[in-house]
Amino acid sequence: MLSENNLPQQSPEQPWHSVNAFGIRELLEATAPLSGEEAVARLDVYGPNRLPEGKANGPLARLTRQLRNVLIYVLLTAAAITGALGHWVDAGVIMAVVVIQTLVGFIQEGKAEQALSAIGHMLAPKARVVREDGQHQINAADLVPGDTVLLEPGDRVPADTRLEKCHNLKIEEAILTGESVAVEKSPEPVEKEAALGDQTSMAFSGTMVSTGTGRGVVVRTGAATEIGRISGLLARTTSLKTPLVEKMDRFAKILSIIIVIAAAAVFAGGLVFSDLSFQELFMAVVGLTVAAIPEGLPAILTITLAIGVRQMAKRQAVVRRMPVLESLGAVSVICSDKTGTLTRNEMVVTTAVVGRQRMDISGEGYELEGAVYQGSHPVDVTVLLVDLARAAGLCNDAHLDFREKQPRIQGDPMEAALKVFAHKAAFDIEGSAHDWPRRDEIPFDTQTRFMATLNHDHHGHSMVYVKGAPERILDMCEAEVTENGGTSALERYWWDQIITDLASDGLRVLALARKPVSRDTTDLAVEDLDTGVELLGLVGLLDPPRQEAIRAIFDCHTAGIQVKMITGDHALTAGAIARKLGLRNSERVLTGKDLDGLSAEALQQLATEVDVFARTSPEHKLRLVEALQAQHGVVAMTGDGVNDAPALKRADVGIAMGVKGSEAAREASSVVLLDDNFASIVAAVREGRTVYSNLKKGIAFLLPINGGESISLITALLLGLALPISPLQILWVNMVSAVVLAMTLAFEPPEPDVMKRPPLPREQSLLQGFLVWRVFFVSLLFLTGIFGAWFWAMHHYDDQNIARTLAVNTLVAMEVFYLFAVRYLDTPSITLRGVLGTPIVLLAVATIVILQLLFTYLPWFHNTFETSALSLEMLALACLAGVAVLVILEIETWIRRRLWPTRLNEIRKRQQKHM
Ligand code: ATP
């Protein structure tokens, strides 16, 4: 049993780099890959492989931050002076508001932090390990010293690792050494005194693999790693802010300051020119200040974002950078990978071509049952077929776990499908590792599009097997293997023809080849494949489109979003799949080579016209993003490899694949898709549009309330009238009804036509045009309602308290009806759906009705807020004012849609021109 006593301590001083690799395994008692139980026991001893997190904002810090706010200063000052003037009740209410405001901010910020940390956990880094029972992908936090890890381009090294095997492995160690050039690694021990940058036999936690592959044993984890020693802390994720919210924060701050200055001026002017007493004037100015400051706004906006982030995470899209929430709503082009995103990435070999014979392979998915047929007859397994199957089985890094009925696959699904095919063609895939061990390899690279391995058997044969994109492999081959096992000159034309046939059917075509080498060959280099390579044959793999992607593409087209497929696959395969998916211009496919010959201007033109791009490399993705952006597109781009990082960074919305994507791609992107599914991108766009419109609704709802109230007070002061609503009553409206009602807008579901509208133009600013008009217009409506009610009550009852109570109730009723109007800014609100509301809206309205009844009829409120009971007639009047607001705004929307439908239409027309 393991204990702290018989395992070495994790010491940063231990010079693992200078010990030879085998010695290390002995020291770590890990001469063989660890078993699951051993790993768990070690985890107990060493603790999780995690850096201690940077301290979250403690509750106290969060609380004090709430107090640093202009509104709070204003309120505290007002409370102090009101108290000094002997208005204890008023001072008490103002203090209560301070407490409520602070608590709301405190809770809301806590919620936002929770949302962010939940996302942080969803994106926990992963590591590929080899354990006793094969390869696994695990959370990097579960790695222990002694574990065997595998490294690939784009991986962040998950723990300090002593390398045992490297193939062209280069690691970028800038975060540790500041050196930006990637360091070439090798398993050879280096001298004990070597500086960190020279410890080439080590891969350090947190550094990034830029090329090549490697395998090694974990020697230090968590805080004991080099990065743990340097920083000791994990950087925390971003805050819940977007450019719009930051703009609104700044707007609210500046507005508050202007209001305070204006209020002071009004106060001074009032002292000189008006007959109001000092106390009356002071209370009026306090009223004006709290009326005008949009106190609830920042909280509402942050909550809207937090809810948006949560909704997206539910739809498998995790937002890494908050500003993207706004760009998502404006996306006008989505550029997507094909394999796994638009297709299912559940591959099966359906066709093989050997000895110029086309054969069909039966069987479904990854099940092993199936055989090779020619027409309807099973084929006798020939030497050549076995050779093809051997190449498919050996030049392959996938693993099939046979312990369950349906084999579990580990690694690349395409390679797993090749293993299944090899089995069906009578190659012993389970015994292959033992019968044909691998001596060396050239890993698959998206640039070169092939992979090669050097294998030998135990009878003195050595063979290089190559597989890859057919045109690439055919270029390498001089000869083809014939049916009887001999070779003849390669007849390229015949093979090109059959590749065209297979790819036109939508199959992914791979060519397999071999090169016999002498038995003592131990290394494999790309140059070795310049001569002597013999073509074995082809395989065709079926990768059906995702049904949900077909639907999502249709939705995109309705929403005015162009969809482009950018794939590394063959042009004909890409075209055939594009047709199945319903992409618009699937007849025309541009290849990477075509793109290379284009000028920037020509590319801009073609990038909008063409929807399918094949045999592309990551650089082409970058050029395409730039070309589409130059055409005013807001571009979402998917990617998974390390080389995709520049395009992901450049795109307005960089989307990394959570399942097959590399850490480098995730870090460069602003959204990570947990299920790699195209439909999730479209769901995220829909959420993005919803968040954006909810932010707009929140602003459109809250600002007119402040506007209406402050214009009312200013009008009263200018006309020398009594205030129609007292400062405390304004606080009540702003802190209770306005906030409760506005909160519901954060939960507003998408409007039914949210994906039927064209995307917002990139340059769209929220506080322009329509919104400014709406705020102004509704402020005037509120002003009319407040004064109308006050005058009416004064005229009939001549009682200040009754008049003010009616004015407040009228304002709140108008807010309630305005809420229903604001839920549909561009479409009619008086519809069955609109009137029924949502459960949250109804709950909020019921709460407000109860609170208003208390406010109006409860004696405690009468004393505190100077209110008075109202007759039913008066309540009806208040409601009537609300109905009037709704009807007027409905007419306004109708007129607006008649008079200015052009903007939407223009955008739509522009979109259609490009489709
Ligand atoms: P997408 O970019 O849509 O995901 P893709 O998977 O076809 O498409 P790449 O991974 O760049 O794109 O692959 C490009 C080509 O390289 C493939 O069409 C195939 O011919 C070849 N290929 C892919 N994976 C391997 C592999 N593991 N071994 C050998 N060749 C491969």
Residues whose N, C-alpha, C, O or C-beta is under 5 A from the ligand:
A	BS01	ATP	D337 K338 T339 F444 T446 R449 F450 M451 K467 G468 A469 V509 I566 T567 G568 D569 H570
